[in-house]
């Protein structure tokens, strides 16, 4: 096993070998369909199947390293980001706007996709914060991701002063004198130039540049790693940028004047202009760190309006918890096993061949996912489920055709060939429509939608391969070597003729009634039908520290026992400095603003989990002063300062005003000091009065912060656009292959199936979440696939 894993690793690290093997397999694929000789076709198909399966098996070795789970299944890394405010012309800070937050989220997603990272989860956090969660990120990757996130990528081209290298009486260059403030040159400013000397040592020297930028990132049309230089990025300007570059360089003296390339305020290159004027393209040199070229090219294509600061990096547990993941895996294995059992019982020997085809399909799916580093997430698994369903449907189509051909008296060989030929159009059309949808979803979608699209694209391609090639090759071997004289099937449905159209009024009436009830349920329940993945909510944070352990299963059990307005999602996060955090995403109504409110989720969790209910060594003394009273905060703080040496630990005071409860003054102190400190404060500050309560604080502190929807407005609009374009693609393809009326019927069928399924969830009191997105896409995929199968039979009539 270890030898195989090592062989696989060395194989995939050699791109030439991989290219040659891929070219051979592709040649065999085209040869298979080009040849007319049955025996040659059988042998080519066999070699091709073994080659593809072998390649995909190698790609998955070792499985723990090659098969990557998403953050919802295996956990990953969490980044807390803060958007830095920009300054106006006077230097005053400007508040971060919602547009700037949306722009930052969009840029983050594009940069991470450019790095090849898998399906990041991005959500607003407060007014200027962003929460980023990424699956399976190793510590060494975190540093690269952090650098990518914090790179503003503000690129500028500035003219270098012709007097830059002039030396004064003190022996310093003009740039150095301007930097130190010894001299002022109107219109020019000193920048820092980062470069390396002849020995490879990094140097920082001042350079004198024009204060006005000649052109910037907005004029960049394309940024890619330079094919000529390993340490350079090739920049292509748009038309406006080209005009500005010509204007900048047309009056320059070749081989004397210089242009500085400034990235985020630092000069990284200051080349001499060799010819004038310069035009549409130039290169950025001076990049020496591994991965810096690709990172910069990616960042330049997606510049930030505001700088980002990573406040914290954490490791996080799976969003669903290990118990839920195990239940999901068990359900998946059970469903697949029952599918295999049904196919085996119903189709006998042909069922065994179908199972082999399904296994080949799964191997290809897993192999390609591993080969390209794609991640398995819950929506992605929904795409996998749809793939398996389509693969089973393809075999059922072939076998039912085979049954018809055998009833017509054809020989086994002719019946098999005829069954595959007749079933091909239905299989091809249903798979191509799914493939069109998947490609559009991958192109336009993001996050969850893209994960579904990736697995569906791979799965549909694998299903086509296994259905029309793998199983047919196995049948050829069986027929050529007389492994079976005839094929038998279970025949439970004696007649396939049923007057569906005769019952159309009943069916249409029932469908319309269900759709109307579903729409009414949406209208009545409104936002209550949407989970916090759509609406956003509050993130409750318990600081467990390094020693306190709380099993996630216990937290989920406690949450399940509470009647909440919306479902809540617990998660464990680890941080080197603070230890472990227990976070719970829940509805704001369930968290309440008062953290000590006994009706909130915090109180319920403390009540159910002993580790969260444990008392600490600090306490709070609350003096209730009344509605119109003014808190004597200064007097109290003066008294506390005088008592500092007599207390077990320093005490702090804070005043709060509530419109209904009035003014209160809270003193935090050691639990052992409560009684003594209360008496001394009342003696020293009589205005505090005698309305006082004290409570011992919890050992595990809790806090709250608002979080945005995981499926926010921009994400939702982008996803709806992707789905709409997918539907348009299906309609166009079906119009081309059938007629427009067929395409319209297919669209109505999808609408009917999706609305009724989602409506049933809402009618039964459920709430829609991120998981339902994958489920709805799966239902839509099944719907169009089965509709096309029916249309194909209608077309034959």
Secondary structure, DSSP 4 states (H G I P E B T S, - for coil): -HHHHHHHHHHHT-HHHHHHHHHHHHHHHHHHHH---HHHHHHHHHHHHHHHHHHHHHHTSSHHHHSEEPTTTT-EEEEEEEEPPPB-TTS-B-PPPHHHHHHHHHHHHHHHHHHT----EEEEETTTEEEEEEET--HHHHHHHHHHHH----EEEEEBPTTTT-B-TTS-BHHHHHHHTS---TTEEEEEEEEE-TTS-EEEEEEEEESS-SEEGGGEEEEEE-SS-TT-EEEEE-HHHHHHHHHHHTTSPTTT-BEEEEETTEEEE-PBP-SSS--SEEEE----STTHHHHHHHHHHT--SS-EEEEEEEEE--SS-HHHHHHHHHHHHHHHHHHHHHHHHHHHHHHHHHHHHHHHHHHHHHHHHHHTT-EE-HHHHHHHHHHHHHHHHHHHHHHHHHHHHHHTT--HHHHHHHHHHHHHHHHHHHHHHHHHHHHHHHHH--THHHHHHHHHHHHHHHHHHIIIIIHHHHHHHHHHTTS-S--------S-----TGGGHHHHHHHHHHHHHHHHHHHHHHGGGGB-HHHH-EEEEEEEEETT----HHHHHHHHHTS--SS--EEEEEEETTTEEEEEEEE-HHHH-SSTT-TTSHHHHHHHH-HHHH-EEEEEEEEEEEESS----HHHHHHHHHHTGGGSSS--EEEEEEETTTEEEEEEEEEGGGHHHHHHHHHHH-GGG-S-EEEEEEESSEEEEEEE--SS-HHHHHHHHHHHHHHHHHHHHHHHHHS-HHHHHHHHHHHHHHHHHHHHHHHHTT--B-HHHHHHHHHHHHHHHHHHHHHHHHHHH-
